[in-house]
Amino acid sequence: MIGDKQKLQHLTEYKGSCVVVTINNSRLQISHISETIITPHYKSSQEHLQYVYHVPGIKKKLLSIA
């Protein structure tokens, strides 16, 4: 998840009903699903991430790998 729309590529509007629930129980809407590129601190090559949620209002980036 990311709040900065400028860091995303190939935005697709999210039309689902899921929301992000924060620790204080507020609910933030997902506005887009997208792609982005990151450079991990432990290596110099970039990683391409798919299915990244754009959540306006979220202050931090959140990455979860399953």
LINMO-V15251 format. One record per residue. N is the residue number from 0. PHI is phi as a letter, one per 30 degrees, with the letter a starting at -180 (NA if undefined). Layout:
<<N,PHI> <N,PHI>>
This chain:
<<0,NA> <1,a> <2,c> <3,d> <4,d> <5,d> <6,d> <7,c> <8,b> <9,h> <10,d> <11,b> <12,d> <13,d> <14,c> <15,d> <16,c> <17,d> <18,b> <19,c> <20,c> <21,d> <22,d> <23,c> <24,i> <25,d> <26,c> <27,c> <28,d> <29,d> <30,c> <31,b> <32,c> <33,a> <34,b> <35,a> <36,b> <37,b> <38,c> <39,d> <40,d> <41,d> <42,a> <43,c> <44,d> <45,d> <46,c> <47,c> <48,c> <49,c> <50,h> <51,c> <52,d> <53,c> <54,b> <55,e> <56,j> <57,d> <58,d> <59,c> <60,d> <61,b> <62,b> <63,b> <64,c> <65,c>>
